[in-house]
Amino acid sequence: MNMPVAFSFSVSFGDTTNDTSFQEVSGITSEISTEDVVEGGENRFVHKLPKGIKRGNLELKRGIAPLSSQLVTWCKSVLESDFSAAIVPKDITVNLLDEENNPVRSWNFVAAFPIKWDVEGFNSTKNEIAIEKIVLSYTYSTRKL
């Protein structure tokens, strides 16, 4: 059995197709937060009880996209509107692909919206592509494959 490789993936937003290529996707995490409860009368024991699920933010890195990008338009509408319009969340799907571009693992992030749009610094002494990072919050995630 071949193990999937981490360099071949796709990202899609809501009902749109892949808007642009991404260099990196990170933040696919889930963790149970716990609460310590000391047992009454027996100070040697501390019980860890589950409180809830914590999820990281989904981070997407890519070369700076043009203003015509649907993703850029969506991010601008959320981050530059000063809450004058309702935030329209989107479902986001991240697929890990095999050598024939078929999904071998897939995650769906429900009701996501941008919370940060970061452009990395410019440096005249380096010959690198200009990078932007989009950070998204979401309600919950599911692994489909």
C-alpha positions in Angstrom: 0.0 0.0 0.0 1.4 3.4 -1.0 1.3 6.1 1.7 -0.1 9.4 0.6 2.3 12.2 0.0 1.8 15.7 1.6 2.7 17.8 -1.5 -0.2 16.9 -3.7 -3.5 18.5 -2.4 -6.4 20.6 -3.5 -8.6 23.2 -1.7 -12.2 24.1 -2.8 -14.5 26.7 -1.3 -18.2 26.3 -1.1 -19.8 25.9 -4.5 -16.7 27.2 -6.4 -14.0 25.1 -8.0 -10.3 25.5 -7.0 -9.7 29.2 -7.1 -5.9 29.2 -7.0 -3.2 26.9 -6.0 -2.0 26.8 -2.5 1.6 26.3 -1.4 0.7 25.1 2.1 -2.3 24.0 4.2 -2.0 23.7 8.0 -4.1 23.7 11.1 -6.0 20.5 10.6 -6.2 19.8 14.3 -8.7 18.6 16.9 -8.1 18.3 20.6 -10.2 17.5 23.6 -9.8 20.0 26.4 -10.0 18.6 29.9 -10.8 19.8 33.4 -8.9 18.6 36.4 -11.1 17.5 39.3 -9.5 16.6 42.6 -11.1 13.7 44.4 -12.7 14.8 47.6 -11.0 13.4 50.7 -8.3 11.7 48.7 -5.8 14.3 47.6 -3.6 11.8 45.7 -6.0 11.5 42.8 -6.8 14.1 40.1 -9.4 13.1 37.5 -9.2 14.6 34.0 -12.7 15.0 32.6 -13.5 16.0 29.0 -14.9 19.5 28.6 -15.2 19.9 24.8 -13.4 19.8 21.5 -10.9 22.5 20.5 -10.1 23.1 16.9 -7.2 25.0 15.4 -7.6 27.6 12.7 -7.2 26.5 9.1 -4.2 28.3 7.5 -3.7 28.6 3.7 -0.5 29.9 2.1 -0.1 30.8 -1.6 1.3 33.4 -4.0 -0.6 36.6 -3.9 -3.7 36.2 -6.1 -5.4 38.8 -8.4 -8.4 40.8 -7.3 -10.5 38.8 -9.7 -10.1 35.7 -7.5 -13.4 34.6 -5.9 -11.5 33.9 -2.7 -10.0 37.4 -2.6 -13.4 38.8 -3.2 -14.8 36.8 -0.3 -12.0 37.7 2.1 -12.3 41.4 1.1 -16.0 41.3 1.8 -15.5 39.9 5.3 -12.3 41.7 6.4 -12.8 45.1 4.8 -16.5 45.7 5.3 -16.3 46.8 9.0 -19.2 44.4 9.7 -21.5 46.6 7.6 -22.7 43.4 5.8 -23.3 39.9 7.2 -20.4 37.4 7.1 -21.2 34.7 4.6 -19.5 31.5 5.8 -18.4 28.8 3.3 -17.7 25.2 3.5 -14.1 24.3 2.6 -12.8 21.0 1.4 -9.2 20.0 1.5 -8.3 16.9 -0.5 -5.0 15.0 -0.2 -4.4 13.5 -3.7 -2.7 10.4 -5.1 -0.4 10.4 -8.2 -3.5 10.5 -10.5 -5.0 13.4 -8.6 -7.7 11.3 -7.0 -8.6 12.1 -3.4 -7.2 9.6 -0.9 -8.0 11.7 2.2 -10.5 14.5 2.5 -11.5 17.0 5.2 -14.6 19.2 5.2 -14.5 22.5 7.2 -18.1 23.7 7.9 -19.1 27.3 8.1 -15.6 28.8 7.7 -14.9 32.5 7.4 -11.6 34.4 7.2 -10.3 35.9 10.4 -6.8 37.0 9.2 -5.2 37.9 5.9 -1.5 38.3 6.2 1.0 39.3 3.5 4.5 38.2 4.2 7.1 41.0 4.3 8.8 42.2 1.1 12.6 41.9 0.9 14.7 43.3 -2.0 17.6 41.0 -1.2 15.6 37.8 -1.8 14.3 36.3 -5.0 11.1 34.8 -3.7 7.4 34.9 -4.7 5.2 37.2 -2.6 3.2 35.1 -0.2 -0.2 35.7 1.5 -1.6 33.7 4.3 -5.4 33.3 4.9 -6.5 32.1 8.3 -10.0 30.7 8.6 -12.1 29.9 11.6 -14.8 27.2 11.2 -17.6 25.6 13.3 -16.5 22.0 13.0 -14.7 19.6 10.6 -15.2 16.1 9.4 -12.9 13.7 7.7 -14.7 12.2 4.7 -12.1 9.7 3.4 
